[in-house]
Amino acid sequence: MEKNNIQESEKNLLHIYNRFPVVLDHGEGVYLYDTDGKQYLDFAAGIAVTGLGYHNEEFNEAIKGQVDRLIHTSNLYYNINCGEAAQALAKASGMDKIFFTNSGTEANEGAIKAARRYAYTKGSGRFEIISMENSFHGRSIGAVSVTGHDSYREPFEPLLPGVRFAQFNDLESVKAQVNDKTCAIMLEPLQGEGGINVAKPEFMEGIRSICDENDILMICDEVQCGMGRTGSMFAWQEYGVQPDILTMAKAIGNGIPVGAFALTDRVAGYSLKPGDHGSTYGGNPLACMAVKTVLDIFEKEKIVEHVNQIAPYLTKCLEELAQKLDCVTEHRGKGLIQGLVVTRPFAEVNKNAIEEGLLIISAEGNVIRLVPPLIIEKRHVDEMIEKLERALTK
Ligand SMILES: *Cc1c(COP(=O)(O)O)cnc(C)c1O
């Protein structure tokens, strides 16, 4: 597509995204194609969304079938897909009660409300939330209030009162923020936007203990790191540290906009009641068909097992690349969410990568974030490494 046409096509869009100069047209497996037919190996997955890759026949057929049957009903009526998707998601996530949203941001908004509602029912007077530096929880006022980056928060102040920040992976700094007003502690078991930072087991366990001792709720945001990406269905399961509230989105719909927050039965008993929360679209038949089908495919095609088969190879190749190239100073992450800290500006590397036919994204701290569709094979890792090496050395 001509550059002028692209600019013309965007003239009524609020200029808020600095887009990469690519117009994507269609996809097949782990490859995307632009309007000129150029092929790109996708290590971005639409920001960790398209776990099943592109043109998955079973998924697409299910969506098309649902479009023809019924797209929307509102939550005034029963909706079988919604109930079935919740059952499948509860089973996969190890949680009990699900509320469907339309995004990750809304899932976190709901989680904050659910935590506050729990404290309200208990009459504890607790309302404060401790969140982590470098975290990312979304862009609405509530979600931005608990996001650990000054630059995301400052232009929109005053924000939600009673939010305190602690250092990720530093239990003492969390303890220092706890008081008799603390209602919830919120964290990503693996910080995605924040630079691919993996929570230490002691940190997860320590937070769980603080929560248990003080009737504080632990909220895990697995919008990015959930759904098989780290090598387990949800990241908390690797630690054996169950949150009271879990938030999900991104890959649960494989591209159909859907998110969810989930509560344990114990918390649900004291939390949101009819009339406290809702969403017109949330959990509609189309979105829930997506969730149901994605979870079905995960089980049938053993996607999580596949992640565990392929991830060690990705780790090994990235370690070797980090050894080989001076401009790579660190390698981080696990499963199929890994990152390289580089000294060259991301914009420069990305421009080269696009020329090479490789899609990558960045994360905080000049990190190249690699979050491919979960269906990648060894040969795709090899191809990525070749292209990335050229992009980093050109
Ligand atoms: C992407 C993301 C969000 C926000 O999700 P949206 O669907 O963009 O609203 C929240 N938390 C984490 C950890 C994310 O990666």
The ligand as a Tripos MOL2 file, in Angstrom:
@<TRIPOS>MOLECULE
LIG
   15    15     1     0     0
SMALL
NO_CHARGES

@<TRIPOS>ATOM
      1 C1         -2.0220   -5.9720   27.8660 C.3       1 LIG1
      2 C2         -2.0990   -5.9950   29.3420 C.ar      1 LIG1
      3 C3         -3.1710   -5.4020   30.0370 C.ar      1 LIG1
      4 C4         -4.2240   -4.6080   29.3390 C.3       1 LIG1
      5 O1         -4.9980   -5.3920   28.4900 O.3       1 LIG1
      6 P1         -5.9040   -4.7000   27.3610 P.3       1 LIG1
      7 O2         -6.6300   -5.8520   26.7460 O.co2     1 LIG1
      8 O3         -4.9830   -3.9780   26.4430 O.co2     1 LIG1
      9 O4         -6.8330   -3.7780   28.0550 O.co2     1 LIG1
     10 C5         -3.2200   -5.5650   31.4100 C.ar      1 LIG1
     11 N1         -2.2690   -6.2430   32.0710 N.ar      1 LIG1
     12 C6         -1.2290   -6.8230   31.4420 C.ar      1 LIG1
     13 C7         -0.2200   -7.5940   32.2380 C.3       1 LIG1
     14 C8         -1.0930   -6.6970   30.0620 C.ar      1 LIG1
     15 O5         -0.0320   -7.2300   29.4370 O.3       1 LIG1
@<TRIPOS>BOND
     1     1     2 1
     2     2     3 ar
     3     2    14 ar
     4     3     4 1
     5     3    10 ar
     6     4     5 1
     7     5     6 1
     8     6     7 2
     9     6     8 1
    10     6     9 1
    11    10    11 ar
    12    11    12 ar
    13    12    13 1
    14    12    14 ar
    15    14    15 1
@<TRIPOS>SUBSTRUCTURE
     1 LIG1         1 GROUP 0 **** ****
